[in-house]
Structure formats: structure tokens, C-alpha cells
Amino acid sequence: MNTTAVIYARVSSVGDRQNNERQIEDLKILGERENYTIQKIYEEKISGAKRNTERPVLAECLDYCFSENVGILLISELSRLGRNVDEVLKNVMLCKERKLNV
């Protein structure tokens, strides 16, 4: 298995009320425990109501994973990948087709 990994963290509040710190730290711990090589960390502060086409950091993250043949995308929960079930499923299927484990 390709053990290279990328972390993607998103919070909904664009102000100072929320940050990605807890998600990132938890995912770093997971990566260390599983001996993943974390290549990059992507952080996004954007409303959960935004469609995937309005999430530039998510698009950049997925493009990087596909172009660099990353093996694993680490997220804290599936809702990080989309605003609704259809968008989440679309991204999960895209990752599956491109052999990127989520």
C-alpha cells in the first residue's frame, strides 16, 4: 500500500471562532501511528453550505493527491468532503477511481 498521505481539514466558521488545529493534530497522530508519510496539509475555512465547486482548497488538495500519486487522504469525517450526501459520494467515488484511499 502507498503510505504517502495528505491531510485536509475544514471548519465552517470563517472568523476566529473555529480553527482546524484539533483536526490536524488528531490526523497527524493517526498518520504517525500508521507510519504514513504526510506530504502536505491543506486547511480551509469555508461555510459548510458552500458547494464543492466553491471550495478552492479542497479542489487544490484533490488535484495534488491525484497528480502526486498520494495514497491516502486523511480527513476527520466524511462531511469534510462535501455539503450533502451527493457531493460527498461524488468525491469518494472520484478518489476510489483514482486509487486514493480516504
C-alpha positions, 0 to 999 in steps of 0.5 A: 500500500502507498503510505504517502498521505495528505491531510485536509481539514475544514471548519465552517466558521470563517472568523476566529471562532473555529480553527482546524488545529484539533483536526490536524493534530488528531490526523497527524497522530493517526498518520504517525501511528500508521507510519504514513508519510504526510506530504502536505496539509491543506486547511480551509475555512469555508461555510459548510453550505458552500458547494464543492465547486466553491471550495478552492482548497479542497479542489487544490488538495484533490488535484495534488493527491491525484497528480502526486500519486498520494495514497491516502487522504486523511480527513476527520469525517466524511462531511469534510468532503462535501455539503450533502450526501451527493457531493460527498459520494461524488468525491469518494467515488472520484478518489476510489477511481483514482486509487486514493484511499480516504 
